[in-house]
């Protein structure tokens, strides 16, 4: 779960990486580890979906976190091995995941009472 050298990493990404590092993915399962990590950073698991079969990941999840003024979506990807994680913010991704996470978060927040 190390960021690329030379890339700026947001505090939220670091917090989620640390929170996930404190979890036992084998014992808790990916979903359990996500939820506990989200709780530790006062975030919310937005989705946890199966990754495309031809990709390098098994699962793709998003956690929404807020610094009090802005919301940020952080993506967590579970590798095919079932234990390796990649954590990235939407600013780092230039893929469909950006739009998917942001749109899904907006929908879920709109559905809240």
C-alpha positions as CSV (number, residue, x, y, z in Angstrom):
1,X,0.0,0.0,0.0
2,X,2.8,2.4,-0.8
3,X,2.1,5.5,-2.9
4,X,4.1,6.3,-6.0
5,X,7.2,8.4,-5.4
6,X,6.6,12.0,-6.5
7,X,2.8,11.9,-6.3
8,X,1.0,14.0,-3.8
9,X,-1.1,11.9,-1.4
10,X,-4.0,13.4,0.5
11,X,-4.3,13.1,4.2
12,X,-7.5,11.1,3.8
13,X,-5.7,8.5,1.7
14,X,-3.0,8.1,4.3
15,X,-5.6,7.9,7.1
16,X,-7.5,5.1,5.2
17,X,-4.2,3.3,4.4
18,X,-3.3,3.4,8.1
19,X,-6.8,2.3,9.2
20,X,-6.7,-0.6,6.7
21,X,-3.2,-1.6,7.9
22,X,-4.6,-2.1,11.4
23,X,-7.2,-4.6,10.1
24,X,-6.8,-8.3,9.6
25,X,-8.2,-8.8,6.1
26,X,-8.0,-12.6,6.4
27,X,-10.0,-12.7,9.7
28,X,-12.3,-9.8,9.0
29,X,-12.8,-10.3,5.3
30,X,-12.5,-7.4,2.9
31,X,-15.9,-6.0,3.7
32,X,-15.4,-6.1,7.5
33,X,-11.9,-4.5,7.1
34,X,-13.4,-1.7,5.0
35,X,-16.2,-1.0,7.4
36,X,-13.8,-0.9,10.4
37,X,-11.3,1.3,8.6
38,X,-14.1,3.7,7.5
39,X,-15.4,3.9,11.1
40,X,-11.9,4.8,12.3
41,X,-11.6,7.8,9.9
42,X,-15.3,8.8,10.3
43,X,-15.9,7.8,6.7
44,X,-18.6,5.8,5.0
45,X,-18.3,2.8,2.7
46,X,-20.0,3.8,-0.5
47,X,-19.7,0.6,-2.4
48,X,-17.9,-2.7,-2.6
49,X,-18.2,-4.4,-6.0
50,X,-16.6,-7.2,-7.8
51,X,-13.8,-6.1,-10.2
52,X,-13.9,-7.1,-13.9
53,X,-12.6,-10.6,-14.3
54,X,-9.8,-9.6,-16.7
55,X,-8.3,-7.0,-14.2
56,X,-5.7,-7.2,-11.6
57,X,-8.1,-6.7,-8.7
58,X,-10.7,-8.9,-7.1
59,X,-12.8,-6.2,-5.5
60,X,-13.1,-2.4,-5.8
61,X,-14.6,-0.4,-3.0
62,X,-15.0,3.3,-2.3
63,X,-15.0,5.1,1.1
64,X,-16.3,8.7,1.3
65,X,-14.4,10.9,3.8
66,X,-14.8,14.5,4.7
67,X,-12.4,17.1,6.2
68,X,-15.4,19.1,7.3
69,X,-15.6,21.3,4.2
70,X,-15.1,18.9,1.3
71,X,-15.9,15.3,0.6
72,X,-13.4,13.0,-1.0
73,X,-13.8,9.5,-2.4
74,X,-11.0,7.1,-1.7
75,X,-10.9,3.9,-3.7
76,X,-9.6,0.6,-2.2
77,X,-8.8,-2.3,-4.5
78,X,-8.3,-5.8,-3.3
79,X,-5.8,-7.8,-5.3
80,X,-6.4,-11.2,-6.8
81,X,-4.4,-12.7,-4.0
82,X,-7.1,-11.7,-1.5
83,X,-4.7,-9.8,0.8
84,X,-2.9,-7.0,-1.1
85,X,-4.6,-3.6,-1.1
86,X,-4.2,-0.5,-3.3
87,X,-5.6,2.8,-2.0
88,X,-5.9,5.8,-4.2
89,X,-7.9,9.0,-4.2
90,X,-10.1,10.0,-7.2
91,X,-7.6,12.8,-8.0
92,X,-5.0,10.1,-8.7
93,X,-7.3,8.1,-11.0
94,X,-8.1,9.0,-14.6
95,X,-10.5,6.2,-15.1
96,X,-14.2,5.4,-14.9
97,X,-13.8,4.9,-11.2
98,X,-13.7,8.7,-10.7
99,X,-17.1,9.3,-12.1
100,X,-18.5,6.1,-10.7
101,X,-17.5,6.9,-7.1
102,X,-18.5,10.6,-7.3
103,X,-21.9,9.9,-8.8
104,X,-22.6,7.0,-6.5
105,X,-21.7,9.1,-3.5
106,X,-24.0,11.9,-4.7
107,X,-26.9,9.5,-5.2
108,X,-26.5,7.9,-1.8
109,X,-26.3,11.2,0.0
110,X,-29.4,12.4,-1.8
111,X,-31.3,9.3,-0.6
112,X,-30.6,10.0,3.1
113,X,-33.5,11.4,5.2
